[in-house]
């Protein structure tokens, strides 16, 4: 949690921006895609105990939404999961496990920013990827699209743990993404190359400092006011780098620093902002 209680006016601003009230709840795949495009990036199945926009919270339409113990029978959790699967199939929103294993949904306009920070280019793969991850990647490049069980067999990874770690590593490097969730005859993901689905975003070069600034801008636009550690916790950036991103916004006049680690968006004239 932030180091301080979030003021009511900031919470109300976030309710509107992050679809945390009943008038803005998300209940269709088209609405889910519009939600991701509006917020820029969001967690998939986190609840009110973690900061930042969340598809699950937007499906619930309330800021205090908490995942139940038995998620298998919960209709809101089920709907959020179904919408995630439909977005994966449609391929208009980037989905994958990124920094620290976070499952995130990313709008196409923000893909270059995340790739500039976490992406691994082909020339870097021998140094930055494990042998298991490289074995999986060779198979995906050869087959283009492949189910989890077939991928594990073709890569000759007997250990399920090694297979899962390798896939997580490739997702975090923004090299491989799921292209579809299949439930019959049994549940599995189909995997494909990220660049095949999002070539424009992943081939666009961007400086790291610019990418951090734009991620900070995107989060601050939705949060109104961001508190100590929030940006780092939501995105997986280090606190130092998140701070540099926020201070870059202050330098260009897009934000003001209210206290150490606390930044408020400076809105265009006539637009409402969230107070602190």
C-alpha positions in Angstrom: 0.0 0.0 0.0 1.1 3.6 -0.4 2.8 5.4 2.4 -0.3 7.5 3.0 -4.1 7.2 2.8 -5.2 8.2 -0.7 -7.4 11.3 -0.6 -11.1 10.8 -1.7 -10.8 13.2 -4.7 -7.9 11.1 -6.0 -9.9 7.8 -5.5 -12.8 9.3 -7.4 -10.6 10.4 -10.2 -9.2 6.8 -10.4 -12.7 5.4 -10.3 -13.5 7.2 -13.5 -10.2 6.5 -15.3 -9.9 2.9 -14.2 -13.6 1.9 -14.6 -14.0 1.3 -10.8 -17.6 2.2 -10.6 -20.9 0.5 -11.7 -21.6 2.9 -14.5 -18.3 2.1 -16.2 -17.9 -1.6 -15.6 -16.4 -3.8 -18.4 -18.6 -6.7 -19.5 -17.7 -7.3 -23.2 -14.5 -8.0 -25.1 -14.9 -4.7 -27.0 -15.3 -2.8 -23.8 -12.2 -4.6 -22.4 -10.1 -3.6 -25.4 -11.3 0.0 -25.0 -10.4 -0.1 -21.3 -6.9 -1.3 -22.1 -6.4 1.3 -24.8 -7.6 4.0 -22.5 -5.4 3.1 -19.5 -2.4 2.1 -21.6 -1.5 -1.0 -19.5 -3.3 -3.0 -16.8 -3.0 -6.0 -14.7 -5.2 -9.0 -15.5 -6.5 -10.6 -12.3 -5.2 -8.4 -9.5 -7.7 -6.9 -7.1 -8.0 -3.7 -4.9 -5.1 -4.9 -2.7 -2.6 -3.9 -5.5 -2.4 -0.5 -7.0 -3.0 0.3 -10.7 -5.7 -0.4 -13.2 -6.9 -4.0 -13.4 -9.2 -5.9 -15.7 -10.8 -7.8 -12.8 -11.6 -4.6 -10.9 -13.0 -3.1 -14.1 -15.3 -6.2 -14.6 -16.5 -5.8 -11.0 -17.0 -2.1 -11.3 -16.0 -1.2 -7.8 -12.8 0.0 -6.2 -12.9 -2.4 -3.2 -13.1 -5.6 -5.3 -11.3 -8.6 -3.8 -10.7 -11.9 -5.4 -12.7 -14.7 -3.5 -11.1 -17.8 -2.1 -12.9 -20.0 -4.6 -12.3 -18.2 -7.9 -13.5 -21.2 -10.0 -17.2 -20.5 -9.1 -17.0 -16.7 -9.0 -18.9 -15.2 -11.9 -16.8 -11.9 -12.0 -13.5 -13.8 -12.0 -14.8 -16.1 -14.7 -15.9 -13.2 -16.9 -12.5 -11.5 -16.5 -10.8 -14.7 -17.4 -13.0 -15.2 -20.5 -12.4 -11.6 -21.6 -8.7 -12.2 -21.3 -8.9 -15.3 -23.5 -11.0 -13.5 -26.1 -8.5 -10.6 -26.2 -5.7 -13.1 -26.7 -7.6 -14.7 -29.6 -8.4 -11.3 -31.3 -4.8 -10.1 -31.0 -5.5 -6.4 -30.6 -4.0 -6.2 -27.1 -0.7 -7.5 -26.0 -0.9 -10.1 -23.2 2.0 -11.8 -21.4 3.9 -12.3 -18.1 6.3 -9.4 -17.9 8.6 -8.1 -15.1 8.4 -10.2 -11.9 5.9 -12.6 -13.5 3.1 -10.0 -13.7 0.4 -10.9 -16.2 -0.2 -7.7 -18.0 -2.4 -6.3 -20.8 -0.7 -3.6 -22.9 -2.3 -1.3 -25.5 -0.5 -1.3 -28.9 0.7 2.3 -28.4 2.6 1.3 -25.3 4.3 -1.8 -26.6 7.5 0.1 -27.8 7.9 1.5 -24.3 7.8 -1.8 -22.5 9.9 -3.5 -25.2 12.6 -0.8 -24.8 12.9 -1.7 -21.1 12.3 -5.5 -21.0 12.6 -6.7 -24.6 15.6 -8.9 -25.6 16.9 -8.5 -29.2 18.1 -11.4 -31.2 21.7 -10.5 -30.9 21.4 -10.5 -27.1 19.7 -13.9 -26.7 22.8 -16.0 -26.1 23.9 -13.8 -23.2 20.5 -13.0 -21.7 18.4 -16.2 -22.1 18.9 -19.6 -20.4 19.5 -22.7 -22.4 16.0 -23.9 -21.8 14.5 -20.7 -23.0 16.6 -20.8 -26.1 15.5 -24.3 -26.8 11.8 -23.4 -26.6 12.4 -20.3 -28.7 14.0 -22.4 -31.5 10.9 -24.6 -31.6 8.4 -21.6 -31.7 10.5 -20.0 -34.5 10.4 -23.3 -36.5 6.7 -24.1 -35.9 5.3 -20.5 -35.6 2.4 -21.7 -33.5 2.4 -24.6 -31.2 0.5 -26.0 -28.1 2.2 -26.2 -24.7 2.5 -30.0 -24.6 3.9 -30.2 -28.1 6.3 -27.4 -27.4 7.6 -29.1 -24.3 8.1 -32.4 -26.3 9.8 -30.7 -29.2 12.2 -28.8 -27.0 13.0 -32.0 -25.1 12.3 -30.5 -21.7 11.3 -33.3 -19.4 10.9 -31.1 -16.3 7.6 -29.2 -16.1 9.3 -26.7 -13.8 12.0 -26.0 -16.4 9.4 -25.7 -19.1 7.4 -23.2 -17.1 10.4 -21.2 -16.2 11.6 -21.1 -19.8 8.2 -19.9 -21.1 8.0 -17.2 -18.4 11.5 -16.1 -19.4 10.5 -15.8 -23.0 7.3 -13.9 -22.1 9.3 -11.5 -19.9 11.7 -10.9 -22.8 8.7 -10.1 -25.0 9.7 -12.8 -27.5 6.7 -15.2 -27.1 3.0 -14.7 -26.4 0.0 -16.9 -26.1 -2.1 -16.7 -29.3 -5.1 -18.7 -28.1 -6.5 -20.5 -25.1 -7.9 -24.0 -26.0 -10.1 -25.9 -23.7 -11.0 -29.1 -25.6 -10.0 -31.8 -25.3 -8.0 -30.3 -22.4 -6.9 -26.8 -21.5 -3.7 -25.5 -23.1 -2.3 -22.3 -24.7 -1.1 -22.0 -28.2 2.2 -20.1 -28.4 3.6 -17.9 -31.1 6.2 -15.2 -31.7 5.4 -11.8 -30.3 6.8 -10.0 -33.3 4.4 -11.9 -35.6 1.4 -10.5 -33.8 2.8 -7.0 -33.0 5.4 -6.3 -35.6 5.1 -2.5 -35.6 5.4 -2.1 -31.9 8.2 -4.5 -31.4 10.3 -3.3 -34.2 10.2 0.4 -33.3 13.3 1.5 -31.5 13.0 3.8 -28.4 15.5 5.0 -25.9 15.1 3.6 -22.5 14.8 7.0 -20.7 12.1 8.0 -23.2 10.3 4.7 -22.6 10.4 5.2 -18.8 9.1 8.7 -19.1 6.2 7.6 -21.3 5.3 4.7 -18.9 5.3 7.2 -16.1 3.1 9.6 -18.1 0.6 6.9 -18.9 0.3 5.8 -15.3 0.1 9.3 -14.0 -2.7 10.2 -16.5 -4.8 7.4 -15.0 -3.8 7.8 -11.4 -4.1 11.6 -11.3 -1.6 11.6 -8.3 0.9 8.9 -7.8 2.4 8.1 -4.4 5.7 6.7 -3.2 6.5 3.4 -4.8 3.3 3.0 -6.8 4.7 3.3 -10.3 7.5 0.8 -9.5 5.1 -1.7 -7.9 2.6 -1.6 -10.8 5.2 -1.8 -13.6 8.2 -3.7 -12.2 10.5 -0.8 -12.7 13.0 -0.1 -9.9 12.1 2.7 -7.6 15.1 4.7 -8.8 14.1 4.4 -12.4 10.4 5.1 -11.7 11.5 8.3 -9.9 13.5 9.4 -12.9 10.5 8.9 -15.1 8.3 11.0 -12.9 11.0 13.7 -12.5 11.3 13.9 -16.3 7.6 14.7 -16.4 8.2 17.5 -13.8 11.0 18.9 -15.9 8.8 19.2 -19.0 5.9 20.7 -17.0 3.6 17.7 -17.3 3.6 17.0 -13.5 4.5 18.7 -10.2 6.2 17.1 -7.3 4.1 17.6 -4.1 6.5 15.7 -1.8 9.3 13.2 -2.2 7.8 10.4 -4.3 4.5 12.1 -4.7 3.6 13.5 -8.2 0.5 15.1 -9.5 -0.5 15.4 -13.1 -0.6 18.9 -14.6 -3.7 19.0 -16.8 -4.4 21.1 -19.8 -6.3 24.3 -19.1 -10.0 23.5 -18.5 -9.5 19.8 -17.6 -10.2 18.5 -14.1 -7.3 17.0 -12.2 -7.1 15.0 -9.0 -6.0 16.9 -5.9 -3.6 15.7 -3.2 
